[in-house]
Amino acid sequence: MSESSLKSSDEKYCSECAAIINAKAEICPKCGVRQMHPSVTVNLGALAPNGKSRIAAALLAFFLGGFGVHKFYLGQVGLGILYLIFFWTVIPSIIAFIEFVLLLIMSDEEFNRRHGQF
């Protein structure tokens, strides 16, 4: 390793291109990607192999479930369209609330088995 590739205490690596940048930089001057603050972490639980999150699906079911947004998120487009067609009846909202509860109590393994395929 050359000495120019060693970072000092006031530098950090870019989260995207791994270039050495100023520790206080918000945007990498090399690739232009915004840098996350080190104290900011977002964790929505374990991710399925296809990148879907059980907690994200549950939150979508709670807040936008009457419109079927959680179904679209989980790749169940047909059911999402069915929710959209009947959202005015409030029945999809009731079903979405039940699915919200089921998603919260579901284990990550069960979620991966049901919704983790590509």
C-alpha positions as CSV (number, residue, x, y, z in Angstrom):
1,M,0.0,0.0,0.0
2,S,1.3,3.4,-0.8
3,E,1.3,6.2,1.7
4,S,-1.2,8.2,-0.4
5,S,-3.8,5.4,0.0
6,L,-3.7,5.6,3.8
7,K,-6.4,7.7,5.4
8,S,-5.7,10.1,8.3
9,S,-7.9,10.6,11.3
10,D,-9.8,13.5,9.6
11,E,-10.7,11.4,6.6
12,K,-13.1,8.5,5.8
13,Y,-13.9,6.2,2.9
14,C,-16.8,7.0,0.6
15,S,-19.6,4.6,1.1
16,E,-20.0,4.1,-2.7
17,C,-16.6,4.3,-4.4
18,A,-14.3,3.9,-1.3
19,A,-12.3,7.0,-2.2
20,I,-10.7,8.8,0.7
21,I,-12.6,11.9,1.5
22,N,-12.8,14.5,4.3
23,A,-14.5,13.1,7.3
24,K,-17.0,16.0,7.4
25,A,-17.9,15.7,3.7
26,E,-21.6,15.2,3.0
27,I,-21.1,14.4,-0.7
28,C,-18.2,12.5,-2.2
29,P,-16.3,14.8,-4.6
30,K,-15.2,11.7,-6.7
31,C,-18.6,10.0,-7.3
32,G,-21.1,12.6,-6.0
33,V,-22.9,10.2,-3.7
34,R,-24.3,11.7,-0.5
35,Q,-22.6,10.2,2.6
36,M,-24.6,8.9,5.6
37,H,-23.8,10.5,8.9
38,P,-22.0,7.8,11.1
39,S,-24.7,8.1,13.8
40,V,-27.6,7.6,11.3
41,T,-28.5,4.0,10.9
42,V,-31.7,2.6,9.4
43,N,-32.6,-0.9,10.3
44,L,-35.9,-2.4,9.3
45,G,-35.0,-5.9,10.4
46,A,-33.6,-8.7,8.5
47,L,-34.0,-8.6,4.7
48,A,-35.3,-11.5,2.7
49,P,-33.0,-12.8,-0.2
50,N,-35.0,-10.6,-2.6
51,G,-34.3,-7.5,-0.5
52,K,-37.8,-7.2,1.1
53,S,-38.3,-6.4,4.7
54,R,-41.0,-7.9,7.0
55,I,-41.2,-4.7,9.0
56,A,-41.4,-2.4,5.9
57,A,-44.2,-4.7,4.6
58,A,-46.0,-4.4,7.9
59,L,-45.8,-0.6,8.0
60,L,-47.1,-0.4,4.5
61,A,-50.0,-2.7,5.4
62,F,-50.8,-0.5,8.4
63,F,-50.6,2.9,6.7
64,L,-51.4,2.2,3.0
65,G,-52.9,-1.3,3.2
66,G,-56.3,-0.2,2.1
67,F,-54.8,0.6,-1.3
68,G,-52.8,-2.6,-1.5
69,V,-49.4,-0.9,-1.4
70,H,-48.0,-3.8,0.8
71,K,-49.1,-6.3,-1.9
72,F,-47.3,-4.4,-4.6
73,Y,-44.2,-4.2,-2.4
74,L,-44.3,-8.0,-1.8
75,G,-44.6,-8.6,-5.6
76,Q,-48.3,-9.7,-5.5
77,V,-49.5,-7.3,-8.2
78,G,-52.7,-9.1,-8.8
79,L,-53.8,-8.8,-5.2
80,G,-52.6,-5.2,-5.2
81,I,-54.9,-4.4,-8.1
82,L,-57.8,-6.2,-6.4
83,Y,-57.2,-4.0,-3.3
84,L,-57.2,-0.9,-5.5
85,I,-60.5,-1.9,-7.2
86,F,-62.3,-2.4,-3.9
87,F,-60.6,0.1,-1.6
88,W,-63.8,2.2,-1.4
89,T,-65.6,-0.7,0.4
90,V,-63.2,-0.5,3.4
91,I,-62.9,-4.3,3.2
92,P,-59.2,-4.2,2.0
93,S,-58.4,-1.9,4.9
94,I,-59.7,-4.4,7.4
95,I,-57.8,-7.3,5.7
96,A,-54.7,-5.1,5.5
97,F,-54.9,-4.5,9.3
98,I,-55.1,-8.3,9.9
99,E,-52.1,-8.8,7.6
100,F,-50.3,-6.0,9.5
101,V,-50.7,-8.0,12.7
102,L,-49.7,-11.2,11.0
103,L,-46.6,-9.7,9.5
104,L,-45.6,-8.4,13.0
105,I,-45.9,-11.8,14.7
106,M,-44.4,-13.7,11.7
107,S,-40.9,-15.0,12.1
108,D,-38.2,-13.8,9.7
109,E,-37.8,-17.4,8.5
110,E,-41.6,-17.7,7.7
111,F,-41.5,-14.3,5.9
112,N,-38.5,-15.5,3.8
113,R,-40.3,-18.7,3.0
114,R,-43.5,-16.9,1.9
115,H,-42.2,-13.7,0.4
116,G,-38.4,-14.1,0.0
117,Q,-38.3,-15.5,-3.6
118,F,-37.1,-13.4,-6.5
